[in-house]
Amino acid sequence: MKQACFFSFYLLLASLTLALAITREDFPPGFIFGAGTSAYQAEGAVAEDGRKPSIWDTYAHAGKNMDKSTADTTADQYHKYKEDVKLMHEMGLDAYRFSISWSRLIPDGRGPVNPKGLQYYNNFINELLIHGIEPHVTLQHFDLPQALEDEYGGHVSRRIVEDFTAYADVCFREFGDRVKYWGTFNEPNIEAVGGFDVGLLAPGRCSYPFGISCSEGDSTTEPYIAVHNILLAHASAVSLYKQKYQVSQRGYIGLDVLGFWFEPYTDSKEDIAATKRLLDFHIGWLMDPLVFGSYPAVMKEIAGSRLPSFTAEESKMLRGSFDYIGLNHYNVFYVKAYPQALDSKRRDYVRDTSVKLLFDQDSKELSSKDFVKKQQLPPVAAKPWAFQKILEHVKLRYENPSIIIHENGYAEFDINSTTQNQNDTYRAYYIEQYIEALLLAIRNGSNTKGYFVWSFLDCFELAYGYTARYGLYGVDFNSEDRTRFPRLSAHWYSQFLKNTTMQTSNQIDIQRNETKYLDPKICRQYKRKRLLKQIFMNTSTFLSALVFHVVRAVM
């Protein structure tokens, strides 16, 4: 009933809000809007021009994704980057986030640079800049060279620090005159759980009974070791950049953190404490070392000697080793306390958290596999209030760092018709709601500088293959040419970026379709007061003043 009342009121106001509830001009000057993909997920051409396998090539070819697919061709951006950049320009993107394939640039992980790989990334970066699009470049987006995994175990060895720093040096030297935004690693906090605890992401290391189908690994220690070494590699690369390149190149460097939000399942003190603990295990695992130089106290207490420690020198190098934090946000989980997990003699990261998770307060409990699969399982309600909460948490807990939202988006599954593929009304609605929530967070003091949709176009999704589609642009994977086509969300985002107005019919279609996905909490969060405030933001001065008085009257 509340939902029906809410949206009846929303549609009643449609004639007064033919434009979007917010516009691009509402954001601070210099705010960056973009979209992104990553190398392994979008490039294809995995065996061309000197590229050698990454750990994801090996993992996918072992048939471990949901649909047993690989990214051998995927969206074929390696050959179609000029077409893609043209589409980005037409859309109005300020920036495009992508990653460099380490095994394309330095095929063996160390040693000689591959001239064909160097040429490709130079050409891609130049094409972006010619079209006025700022490159945001991630150095490693899950795709560690397989050669380093084979030689010494990749991230579970301290040797990764030296090799990653040398690789970063090549990238800074070759591309840093044009690339002003660098990210070292993408989401180490989920890569470690998926890749080294439960075995659902590359390199697929785990141990019984915590993971499945793994031939090697130790789930009790390796997630912690992997993140520890990644943080040290990050700090080393940042130190190199700041000492050798930053003054002359005038760029920025950071690290991308996956940021789920967590809500207590009940208002019991146990669930509230469990939620705080999980935030420390999930976000604090990376953010505490980056801001304070050490892991959260609760992690030290529970994991004990299984959690490596930093030396005084390492702690000093880590503390403040970023110009910005990339925050990737998709979802919210509800948290139940599960203290019995700590009774186990052998524990992994998941058991150390001692919680149970649910997608919402009426759903079944989730397994660790579901936690790793960060993408939504349909249908999932937009929950922009959670976006505001995580930004507020980062602001208060971590001294309000500069933030760039490098990933936020909505997946559709099992698309089986052209019409369904193109008319992604709910994705357009989802993006609008999260952009609006972001604006409110900024007005509440969040130091957020940019927002990127994941993803610019359909590509290979880690763990899901091609069963999940995130793209503003769709890709026909049955076409040899990998034909691109714009979805409704692409038109919506483009019109938002250009400060133009969607056709009213499209707006109403979105409003009609969104109701079946809605979380009741949205209705509590977005009441009449806020809708009237939206009109106040976007109508004439006279009407705005009138609405302001109405708001005061009904409060």
C-alpha positions in Angstrom: 0.0 0.0 0.0 2.8 2.4 0.9 4.5 1.6 -2.4 1.3 2.2 -4.4 0.7 5.5 -2.6 4.3 6.6 -3.1 4.3 6.0 -6.8 0.8 7.4 -7.4 2.1 10.6 -5.9 5.3 10.3 -8.0 3.3 10.0 -11.2 1.0 12.8 -10.2 4.0 15.0 -10.1 5.3 13.9 -13.4 3.8 16.9 -15.2 5.8 19.2 -12.9 9.0 17.2 -13.3 9.3 16.6 -17.0 13.0 17.0 -16.5 15.0 14.7 -14.3 14.7 15.1 -10.6 18.4 16.2 -10.7 20.6 17.5 -13.4 24.3 17.3 -14.0 24.6 20.9 -13.1 23.6 20.1 -9.5 27.0 18.4 -9.0 30.1 20.4 -8.0 32.3 21.9 -10.8 34.8 19.4 -12.1 32.8 16.3 -11.0 33.6 13.4 -13.3 31.0 11.1 -14.9 32.1 8.0 -16.8 31.7 4.3 -17.4 34.1 1.4 -17.4 35.2 -2.1 -18.2 38.4 -4.1 -17.7 41.1 -5.7 -19.9 40.3 -9.4 -19.5 36.6 -8.8 -19.5 36.3 -6.6 -22.6 39.5 -6.9 -24.8 39.5 -10.4 -26.2 42.4 -11.2 -28.5 43.9 -13.3 -25.7 46.5 -15.0 -27.9 47.2 -12.2 -30.3 50.2 -9.9 -30.7 52.4 -11.5 -28.0 49.9 -11.6 -25.1 50.3 -14.6 -22.8 47.7 -16.1 -20.4 46.6 -14.5 -17.1 45.2 -16.5 -14.2 41.7 -15.7 -15.5 42.5 -17.4 -18.9 43.5 -20.5 -17.0 40.5 -20.4 -14.7 38.0 -19.8 -17.4 39.4 -22.5 -19.7 39.0 -24.9 -16.8 35.2 -24.4 -17.2 34.7 -22.8 -13.8 32.3 -20.0 -14.8 28.6 -20.3 -14.5 28.1 -20.8 -18.3 31.5 -22.5 -18.9 32.5 -19.6 -21.1 35.8 -17.8 -21.6 36.8 -14.2 -22.6 38.9 -15.3 -25.6 36.9 -12.9 -27.8 34.3 -11.3 -25.4 33.4 -7.8 -26.7 36.6 -7.7 -28.9 37.5 -4.2 -27.7 41.1 -4.9 -28.8 40.0 -4.6 -32.4 37.0 -2.3 -31.9 38.4 0.4 -29.5 38.0 3.2 -32.0 34.3 2.4 -32.5 33.9 2.2 -28.7 35.6 5.5 -28.1 33.3 7.1 -30.7 30.3 5.8 -28.8 31.7 7.1 -25.5 32.1 10.5 -27.1 28.6 10.5 -28.5 27.3 9.5 -25.1 29.1 12.4 -23.5 31.4 10.6 -21.1 34.0 12.7 -19.3 36.1 9.6 -18.6 36.5 5.9 -19.3 37.9 3.4 -16.8 39.7 0.4 -18.1 42.7 -1.7 -17.1 46.0 -2.7 -18.6 46.5 -6.4 -19.2 49.8 -7.0 -17.4 50.3 -10.2 -19.5 49.8 -8.2 -22.7 52.3 -5.5 -21.8 54.8 -7.7 -20.1 53.8 -11.3 -21.1 56.0 -13.1 -18.5 55.1 -10.8 -15.7 58.7 -9.4 -15.7 61.3 -8.8 -18.3 60.9 -7.4 -21.8 58.0 -5.2 -22.7 55.8 -6.4 -25.6 56.0 -3.7 -28.3 52.5 -4.7 -29.7 51.0 -4.4 -26.2 52.7 -1.0 -25.7 51.4 0.2 -29.1 47.8 -0.9 -28.3 47.6 1.0 -25.1 49.3 4.1 -26.5 46.8 4.0 -29.4 43.8 3.5 -27.0 44.8 6.3 -24.6 45.5 8.7 -27.5 42.1 7.9 -29.1 40.4 8.7 -25.8 42.2 12.0 -25.4 41.5 13.0 -29.0 37.8 12.7 -28.2 38.1 14.6 -24.9 37.8 11.5 -22.7 40.0 11.2 -19.6 41.5 7.7 -19.1 41.2 6.2 -15.6 43.6 3.2 -15.7 43.7 0.2 -13.3 47.0 -1.6 -13.2 45.6 -5.0 -12.2 42.0 -5.9 -12.5 42.1 -9.5 -11.2 44.2 -10.7 -14.2 47.6 -11.5 -12.8 50.0 -13.1 -15.3 49.8 -16.8 -15.1 53.6 -17.0 -15.4 53.9 -15.4 -11.9 51.3 -17.7 -10.5 53.2 -20.7 -11.8 56.5 -19.5 -10.6 55.8 -18.5 -7.0 52.1 -18.5 -6.3 51.4 -14.9 -7.3 49.8 -12.9 -4.5 50.6 -15.4 -1.8 54.3 -14.6 -2.2 56.1 -11.5 -1.1 57.9 -11.5 -4.4 54.8 -10.0 -6.0 55.7 -6.6 -4.5 58.9 -6.3 -6.5 57.4 -7.5 -9.8 54.2 -5.4 -9.5 56.3 -2.3 -8.7 58.5 -2.9 -11.8 55.4 -3.4 -13.9 53.9 -0.2 -12.5 57.1 1.7 -13.3 56.7 0.7 -17.0 53.2 2.0 -17.0 54.0 5.3 -15.3 56.9 5.8 -17.6 55.2 4.9 -20.9 51.7 6.3 -20.3 51.9 8.7 -17.3 52.3 11.8 -19.5 48.7 11.3 -20.6 47.1 9.2 -17.8 46.3 11.3 -14.8 44.2 8.8 -12.8 45.8 5.5 -11.7 44.4 2.7 -9.7 46.8 0.0 -8.5 44.5 -3.0 -7.7 40.8 -3.6 -8.2 38.8 -4.9 -5.2 41.5 -7.0 -3.3 38.9 -7.6 -0.6 36.7 -9.7 -2.9 39.6 -11.2 -5.0 41.1 -12.6 -1.8 37.9 -14.3 -0.6 36.9 -15.5 -4.0 40.3 -16.5 -5.2 41.9 -17.9 -2.0 39.1 -18.9 0.3 36.1 -20.3 -1.5 37.7 -20.9 -4.9 35.1 -19.1 -7.0 37.4 -16.6 -8.6 40.8 -17.0 -10.2 43.3 -18.4 -9.3 40.8 -20.8 -7.6 42.8 -21.7 -4.5 41.1 -23.1 -1.4 41.0 -25.9 1.0 38.3 -28.3 2.3 35.8 -27.7 3.9 35.8 -24.0 3.1 36.1 -24.2 -0.7 35.2 -26.6 -3.5 37.0 -28.2 -6.4 40.4 -26.7 -5.5 43.6 -28.7 -6.0 45.7 -26.5 -3.8 45.5 -23.7 -1.3 44.9 -23.0 2.3 41.6 -21.1 3.0 42.6 -20.5 6.7 45.6 -18.3 5.8 45.9 -17.4 2.1 43.1 -14.8 1.9 44.9 -12.8 4.6 48.3 -13.3 3.0 47.1 -12.3 -0.4 45.6 -9.0 0.7 48.7 -8.3 2.8 51.0 -8.7 -0.1 48.7 -6.7 -2.4 48.7 -3.8 0.1 52.5 -3.9 0.3 52.7 -3.9 -3.5 50.2 -1.0 -3.7 52.2 1.0 -1.2 55.4 0.3 -3.1 54.0 1.4 -6.4 52.5 4.5 -4.9 55.8 5.4 -3.2 57.5 5.0 -6.6 54.9 7.2 -8.4 55.1 10.0 -5.8 58.9 10.0 -5.7 59.6 9.6 -9.4 56.6 10.7 -11.5 53.9 12.7 -9.7 55.5 16.1 -9.7 56.2 16.1 -13.4 53.1 14.1 -14.5 50.7 15.8 -12.1 48.5 12.7 -11.7 46.6 10.9 -8.9 46.8 7.4 -7.7 44.6 5.2 -5.5 43.2 1.7 -5.0 39.7 0.4 -5.7 37.7 -1.1 -2.8 34.5 -3.2 -3.1 32.0 -1.7 -0.7 29.0 -3.7 0.2 26.8 -2.1 2.8 25.5 -4.1 5.7 22.4 -3.6 7.8 21.6 -5.5 11.1 18.9 -8.1 10.5 17.3 -7.1 13.8 17.9 -4.3 16.2 19.4 -6.7 18.7 22.8 -5.7 20.2 24.2 -8.9 18.8 23.2 -8.2 15.2 24.3 -4.6 15.5 27.7 -5.7 16.8 28.0 -8.3 14.0 27.3 -5.7 11.4 30.0 -3.4 12.7 32.4 -6.4 12.8 31.6 -7.3 9.2 32.2 -3.7 8.0 35.7 -4.0 9.6 36.4 -7.3 8.0 35.1 -6.1 4.6 36.0 -2.5 4.2 38.3 -2.0 7.1 40.5 -4.8 5.8 41.8 -2.4 3.2 40.8 1.0 4.5 42.3 0.7 8.0 45.8 0.0 6.7 45.5 2.7 4.1 44.4 5.4 6.5 45.7 4.2 9.9 48.6 1.9 9.0 47.2 -1.3 10.6 44.4 -3.8 10.4 41.2 -3.4 12.4 41.5 -4.5 16.0 38.7 -7.0 15.7 40.5 -8.7 12.8 43.7 -9.0 14.8 41.7 -10.4 17.8 39.8 -13.1 15.8 42.3 -14.1 13.1 45.3 -13.9 15.4 48.6 -15.2 14.0 46.8 -16.1 10.7 46.7 -12.4 9.9 50.1 -11.0 9.0 51.3 -7.9 10.7 53.1 -4.8 9.3 56.5 -3.6 10.4 56.8 0.0 11.6 58.3 0.9 8.2 55.6 -0.9 6.2 52.9 0.8 8.3 54.4 4.2 7.7 54.6 3.5 3.9 50.9 2.3 3.8 49.4 5.2 5.9 48.1 7.8 3.5 49.3 5.9 0.4 46.5 7.2 -1.9 45.3 10.4 -3.5 41.8 9.0 -3.8 39.9 5.8 -2.9 37.9 4.1 -5.7 34.7 2.8 -4.2 32.8 0.1 -6.1 29.2 -0.3 -4.7 26.5 -2.7 -5.9 24.6 -4.2 -3.0 23.4 -4.4 0.6 23.2 -7.4 2.8 21.4 -8.0 6.1 23.5 -9.4 8.9 22.7 -12.0 11.6 25.2 -12.7 14.4 26.5 -16.2 14.3 29.0 -16.5 17.2 29.0 -20.4 16.9 31.3 -20.0 13.9 34.1 -19.0 16.3 33.9 -22.4 18.0 35.4 -24.1 15.0 39.0 -25.2 15.6 39.9 -24.4 11.9 38.4 -21.2 10.5 38.7 -19.3 7.2 38.0 -15.7 6.6 34.2 -16.3 6.2 34.0 -18.1 9.6 36.1 -15.5 11.2 33.4 -12.9 10.4 31.0 -15.0 12.4 27.9 -13.8 10.7 25.1 -15.0 8.4 24.0 -12.9 5.5 20.6 -12.3 3.8 19.7 -10.3 0.7 16.8 -8.8 2.5 14.9 -9.4 5.7 12.5 -11.9 4.1 15.0 -14.0 2.2 17.0 -17.2 3.0 20.5 -17.1 4.4 23.3 -16.7 1.8 26.3 -18.9 1.5 29.9 -17.6 1.1 29.5 -18.3 -2.6 26.7 -15.8 -2.8 28.8 -13.2 -1.0 31.6 -13.6 -3.5 29.2 -13.2 -6.4 28.8 -9.5 -5.8 26.5 -9.0 -8.8 22.8 -9.1 -8.1 20.5 -12.1 -8.3 17.3 -11.0 -10.0 15.1 -9.3 -9.1 17.0 -7.0 -6.7 15.6 -3.7 -5.5 17.5 -0.5 -5.9 18.5 0.5 -2.5 20.1 4.0 -2.9 19.8 4.6 0.9 22.5 2.0 1.3 24.8 4.0 -1.1 24.3 7.0 1.1 25.1 5.1 4.2 28.4 3.6 2.9 29.5 7.0 1.8 28.6 8.4 5.2 30.5 5.6 6.9 33.7 6.2 4.8 33.4 9.9 5.5 33.2 9.5 9.3 35.4 6.5 9.8 38.2 7.3 7.4 38.6 11.1 7.7 36.5 11.9 4.6 39.0 10.8 1.9 38.6 11.8 -1.8 36.3 9.2 -3.3 35.6 8.2 -6.9 32.8 5.7 -7.5 34.5 3.6 -10.1 31.8 1.0 -10.3 28.0 1.0 -9.8 25.5 -0.7 -12.0 22.7 -3.2 -12.5 22.8 -6.7 -14.0 20.1 -8.3 -16.0 20.1 -12.1 -16.3 18.8 -14.6 -18.9 18.1 -12.0 -21.6 16.2 -13.9 -24.3 14.7 -11.3 -26.6 15.9 -8.3 -28.5 13.2 -6.1 -26.9 14.2 -7.1 -23.4 17.8 -6.6 -24.3 17.3 -3.0 -25.4 14.5 -1.7 -23.2 16.4 -1.9 -19.9 14.0 0.4 -18.1 14.9 -0.8 -14.6 18.7 -0.2 -15.2 17.9 3.4 -16.2 15.8 3.8 -13.1 18.5 2.2 -10.9 21.3 4.5 -12.2 19.1 7.6 -11.7 18.3 6.6 -8.1 22.0 6.0 -7.3 23.1 9.3 -8.9 20.5 11.1 -6.9 21.6 9.4 -3.7 25.2 10.3 -4.5 24.2 14.0 -4.8 22.5 13.9 -1.4 25.7 12.3 0.1 27.8 15.0 -1.4 25.5 17.7 0.0 26.0 16.0 3.3 29.7 16.4 3.1 31.0 13.3 1.3 34.2 14.2 -0.6 33.2 12.2 -3.8 34.7 13.5 -7.0 33.3 11.1 -9.7 30.8 8.4 -10.7 31.3 5.6 -13.2 28.7 3.2 -14.4 29.6 -0.5 -14.7 29.7 -1.2 -17.4 30.0 0.8 -20.6 29.2 -2.3 -22.7 28.4 -5.9 -22.1 31.4 -8.0 -21.5 32.6 -11.2 -19.8 31.5 -11.1 -16.2 33.8 -12.8 -13.7 32.1 -15.9 -12.3 29.0 -15.3 -14.5 30.4 -15.3 -18.0 27.8 -14.0 -20.4 24.7 -14.8 -18.2 24.8 -11.4 -16.7 24.6 -8.2 -18.7 25.6 -4.9 -17.2 26.2 -2.8 -20.3 24.8 0.6 -21.2 25.6 -0.7 -24.7 24.6 -4.2 -25.5 26.8 -6.6 -27.4 25.6 -9.3 -29.8 27.9 -12.1 -28.8 26.4 -14.3 -31.5 27.6 -11.9 -34.1 31.1 -12.3 -35.5 31.5 -8.5 -35.5 30.3 -8.3 -31.9 27.7 -5.6 -32.9 27.1 -2.9 -30.3 23.6 -1.4 -29.7 22.5 1.3 -27.3 20.0 0.4 -24.6 17.5 2.7 -23.0 19.9 3.3 -20.1 22.5 4.5 -22.6 20.1 7.1 -23.9 19.1 8.1 -20.4 22.7 8.5 -19.2 23.7 10.4 -22.3 20.8 12.8 -21.9 21.6 13.3 -18.2 25.3 14.0 -19.1 24.2 16.5 -21.8 21.6 18.2 -19.5 18.8 17.3 -21.9 15.5 15.8 -21.1 14.2 12.3 -21.6 11.0 11.8 -23.6 8.1 11.8 -21.1 6.9 8.4 -22.4 10.2 6.9 -21.5 10.1 8.4 -18.1 6.6 6.9 -17.5 7.7 3.5 -18.8 10.5 3.5 -16.2 8.1 4.6 -13.5 5.6 1.9 -14.4 8.3 -0.9 -14.5 10.2 0.1 -11.4 7.5 -0.7 -8.8 7.8 -4.5 -9.0 11.4 -4.3 -7.8 11.1 -1.9 -5.0 12.2 -2.4 -1.4 9.7 -1.0 1.1 12.6 0.8 2.8 12.8 3.1 -0.3 9.3 4.3 0.5 10.3 5.1 4.0 13.4 6.9 2.8 11.9 8.8 -0.1 8.7 10.4 1.4 6.7 13.4 0.3 9.2 15.8 1.9 11.9 14.6 -0.4 9.8 14.5 -3.6 8.8 18.1 -2.9 12.5 18.9 -2.4 13.2 17.5 -5.8 10.8 19.9 -7.4 12.4 22.7 -5.4 15.7 21.8 -7.0 14.5 21.7 -10.6 11.7 24.1 -11.2 11.4 27.9 -11.5 12.3 30.2 -8.6 8.7 31.1 -8.0 7.5 27.5 -8.0 10.4 26.4 -5.9 9.6 29.0 -3.2 6.0 27.9 -3.3 6.8 24.3 -2.8 9.2 25.2 0.0 6.4 26.7 1.9 4.2 23.6 1.2 7.0 21.5 2.7 7.1 23.6 5.8 3.4 23.3 6.1 3.2 19.5 6.0 6.3 18.8 8.2 
